[in-house]
Amino acid sequence: MKIKILVPIYNDWQSVSKLIDEINNLSISSEYEISTIIVNDASNHDRLEENKDLSNIHSYKIINMKKNQGHARCIAVGLKYIFEKEDFDYVIPMDGDGEDRPIEIKDFINQINASNDKPIVGLRVKRSESLLFQICYKIHKAITLAFTGKSIKFGNFTCLPKSTVEKMVNEKATWNSFSGSLIKVEKELISIPSIRGTRYFGPSKMSFYNLIKHSLSIISVFKKTFLIRSALFIVFYILLIKNNASVITAIPLIFLMIAVYSISNLALRENMDDFDKALSNISNVENIK
């Protein structure tokens, strides 16, 4: 069985080097052929040249992009490249900074035979970030659930059968949000517990601003549901405050209108024409092994 590990990165070559070592050191049955594909999102830091013993990795490629397009689109390009150019059975997208723990790749693989060709997601049961970030993350999940009706408790760290990859590369939402697209194209997901690891090097790149953008990107995938629920909220809220209207009571409505504007703009990112031409942004592909 051929499994491709897909890792988007921007500048974090030191972490990628450690990640590759940890993947290579995994004890995985020889019936599984493990290959790693790095999507380099036009990094402006040079990659370290290293001589590694990659005896347990079948192949190792780096896809170098011409211009930076962001994390979600980097994954989308990787999925499209693998689907069109590679021979594979499953794809495991994961971050390269250590927060997605390589040891859990074995958990995904162990679940494959029982998954009946359904995607497997890493359900985050424990996180390593600060208390403030964890509170913000819970708020993000609550808002997403309230406005879309979707409970999304997973990130990029998943194990996708070829049938799911095919659906995702033909879904424009993939160009905008990985997790939003996955839950849109697949009604049934298999989940396994996943513990969020600590970064190999440096602070997390997921700032509060990026978390908000991430949340709004997911919601934009389900924009029709969001707009209907927003309209209902506005009607009921106005009825609730009509006798006590003030600048203060109008604040939730102002925030909601800002969210509607932001989500409408993010929804414009779902451009299938751009997604279809995504591989034209590849500068070259390095075959490391």
C-alpha positions in Angstrom: 0.0 0.0 0.0 1.4 3.4 -1.1 1.1 6.2 1.4 2.1 9.8 0.6 2.9 12.1 3.5 2.2 15.7 2.4 3.8 18.6 4.3 3.4 22.3 3.5 6.2 24.5 4.7 7.3 28.1 4.6 10.9 28.8 5.7 10.9 26.2 8.5 13.6 23.9 7.0 15.1 23.1 10.4 11.8 21.6 11.5 11.3 19.7 8.3 14.7 18.1 8.7 13.7 16.9 12.1 10.3 15.7 10.9 11.9 13.7 8.1 14.2 12.0 10.6 11.3 11.1 12.8 9.3 9.7 9.9 12.3 7.6 8.7 12.7 6.2 12.3 9.1 5.0 12.5 8.7 1.2 12.7 6.2 0.6 10.0 5.4 -2.7 8.3 7.1 -3.2 5.0 3.7 -3.7 3.3 3.3 0.1 3.5 5.4 2.1 1.2 6.0 5.5 2.8 6.9 8.5 0.6 7.2 12.2 1.7 6.3 15.2 -0.4 7.1 18.7 0.9 5.4 21.7 -0.7 7.7 24.7 -0.3 5.5 27.8 -0.4 8.1 30.0 -2.0 10.3 30.2 1.1 12.9 33.0 1.2 15.2 31.0 3.5 17.6 28.5 1.8 17.2 24.8 2.5 20.0 23.1 4.4 21.8 20.6 2.3 22.0 17.4 4.3 23.1 13.8 3.7 20.5 11.7 5.5 19.9 8.0 5.8 16.4 7.6 4.5 16.4 3.9 4.3 12.8 3.6 5.5 11.3 6.3 3.2 10.6 5.1 -0.3 10.9 8.5 -1.9 11.3 12.1 -0.9 10.3 15.1 -3.1 10.2 18.9 -2.6 7.7 20.8 -4.7 9.0 24.4 -5.0 6.3 27.0 -5.7 7.0 30.2 -7.7 5.0 32.4 -5.4 3.6 32.2 -1.8 -0.1 31.3 -1.7 -0.7 30.5 2.0 -1.0 27.3 4.0 -4.5 26.1 2.8 -3.6 26.5 -0.9 -0.2 24.9 -0.3 -2.0 21.7 0.8 -4.5 22.0 -2.1 -1.6 22.2 -4.6 0.0 19.1 -2.9 -3.2 17.1 -3.1 -3.7 18.0 -6.7 -0.1 17.2 -7.6 -0.3 13.8 -5.9 -3.6 13.0 -7.5 -2.4 13.9 -11.0 1.2 12.8 -10.9 1.7 10.1 -8.3 0.7 6.5 -7.8 -0.8 6.3 -4.3 -3.5 4.7 -2.1 -3.6 7.2 0.8 -2.4 10.7 1.6 -1.6 12.0 5.1 -1.4 15.8 5.2 0.4 17.1 8.3 2.2 20.2 9.5 6.0 20.1 9.5 6.6 21.9 12.8 6.2 19.0 15.2 2.6 20.0 16.4 1.3 17.1 14.3 3.3 14.2 15.9 4.9 11.8 13.5 4.4 8.9 15.9 0.7 9.2 15.2 1.2 8.3 11.5 1.3 4.7 12.8 -2.1 5.2 14.4 -3.6 6.3 11.1 -2.0 3.4 9.3 -3.3 0.9 11.9 -6.8 2.2 11.3 -6.7 2.0 7.5 -7.9 -1.6 7.2 -10.9 -1.0 9.5 -11.8 2.4 7.9 -13.6 0.9 4.8 -12.1 3.5 2.5 -13.3 6.4 4.6 -11.1 9.3 5.6 -9.6 9.2 9.1 -9.1 12.4 11.1 -7.1 13.2 14.1 -9.5 14.3 16.8 -7.6 16.7 19.0 -8.0 15.5 22.6 -5.1 17.5 24.1 -3.3 20.6 23.1 0.1 22.1 24.1 -0.6 25.8 23.5 -1.1 28.5 26.1 -4.4 28.6 28.1 -5.4 31.9 26.3 -4.9 30.2 22.9 -6.9 27.2 24.0 -9.8 29.4 25.2 -9.7 31.2 21.8 -9.7 27.9 20.0 -12.8 26.8 21.9 -14.5 30.0 21.0 -13.5 29.4 17.3 -15.1 25.9 17.4 -18.2 27.2 19.1 -18.7 30.0 16.6 -18.1 27.6 13.7 -20.7 25.2 15.1 -23.2 28.0 15.7 -23.1 29.5 12.2 -22.6 26.3 10.1 -24.0 23.5 12.2 -20.7 21.7 11.7 -18.5 20.5 14.6 -15.0 20.5 13.3 -12.5 19.2 15.8 -9.7 18.3 13.4 -7.1 20.1 11.4 -4.9 19.0 8.5 -3.6 15.9 10.2 -5.7 13.3 8.5 -5.5 10.1 6.4 -7.3 10.4 3.1 -8.1 7.5 0.7 -7.7 8.1 -3.0 -11.5 8.4 -3.4 -11.5 11.4 -1.0 -8.6 13.1 -2.6 -10.4 12.9 -5.9 -13.4 14.6 -4.4 -11.3 17.3 -2.8 -9.4 18.2 -6.0 -12.7 18.6 -7.7 -14.2 20.8 -4.9 -13.5 24.5 -5.1 -13.7 24.9 -1.3 -10.4 23.0 -1.0 -8.7 26.1 -2.5 -10.0 28.0 0.6 -10.2 25.7 3.6 -8.9 22.1 3.9 -11.0 21.0 6.9 -14.1 22.9 5.6 -13.7 21.1 2.2 -13.2 17.7 3.8 -16.4 17.9 5.9 -18.3 19.2 2.9 -17.3 16.3 0.5 -17.4 13.5 3.1 -20.4 12.9 5.3 -18.8 10.1 7.3 -15.4 10.4 8.9 -13.5 8.0 11.1 -11.7 9.7 14.0 -8.8 8.7 16.2 -7.5 10.6 19.2 -4.6 13.0 18.5 -2.4 14.8 21.0 -1.2 18.2 19.8 2.6 18.2 20.0 5.0 21.0 20.8 6.8 22.9 18.1 10.3 21.6 17.3 11.7 25.2 17.1 10.4 28.7 17.7 7.0 30.0 18.6 3.7 29.0 16.9 2.8 30.8 13.7 -1.0 30.5 14.6 -1.6 34.0 16.0 -5.0 35.1 17.2 -5.5 36.9 13.9 -4.7 33.8 11.9 -7.1 31.8 14.1 -9.9 34.2 13.3 -9.1 34.0 9.6 -9.0 30.2 9.8 -12.4 30.2 11.5 -14.0 32.6 9.0 -12.5 30.5 6.1 -14.2 27.4 7.4 -17.5 29.3 7.8 -17.2 30.7 4.3 -17.4 27.1 2.9 -20.9 26.9 4.3 -21.8 30.5 3.5 -25.5 29.8 2.6 -26.1 28.3 6.0 -24.1 31.1 7.6 -26.2 33.8 5.9 -29.5 32.1 6.8 -28.5 31.8 10.5 -27.1 35.3 10.5 -30.4 36.7 9.2 -32.4 34.7 11.8 -30.1 36.0 14.5 -30.5 39.6 13.4 -34.3 39.3 13.4 -34.5 37.7 16.8 -31.9 40.1 18.3 -33.7 43.2 17.0 -36.9 41.9 18.5 -35.1 41.3 21.8 -33.5 44.8 22.1 -36.2 46.9 20.4 -37.2 48.5 23.7 -33.6 49.0 24.9 -31.8 49.9 21.7 -28.5 51.7 22.2 -25.0 51.9 20.8 -23.9 49.2 23.3 -26.7 46.8 22.3 -25.9 47.4 18.6 -22.3 46.1 19.1 -23.2 42.4 18.4 -24.9 43.5 15.1 -21.9 45.5 14.1 -19.5 42.6 14.7 -21.9 40.3 12.8 -22.0 42.6 9.8 -18.2 42.8 9.8 -18.1 38.9 9.8 -20.6 38.8 6.9 -18.4 41.2 4.9 -15.2 39.2 5.7 -16.8 35.8 5.0 -18.2 37.0 1.7 -14.7 38.1 0.7 -13.2 34.9 1.8 -15.8 32.9 -0.2 -14.4 34.6 -3.3 -11.2 32.5 -2.8 -13.2 29.5 -3.9 -12.2 29.8 -7.5 -12.2 26.5 -9.4 -10.4 28.1 -12.4 -7.5 29.1 -10.2 -7.5 25.7 -8.5 -7.4 23.9 -11.9 -4.3 26.0 -12.9 -2.6 25.5 -9.5 0.2 23.3 -10.8 1.3 26.1 -13.1 2.6 27.8 -10.0 5.2 25.0 -9.5 8.7 26.2 -10.2 10.4 22.8 -10.0 10.3 19.4 -8.2 13.4 18.2 -6.5 13.7 14.4 -6.2 15.8 14.1 -3.0 15.4 10.3 -3.0 
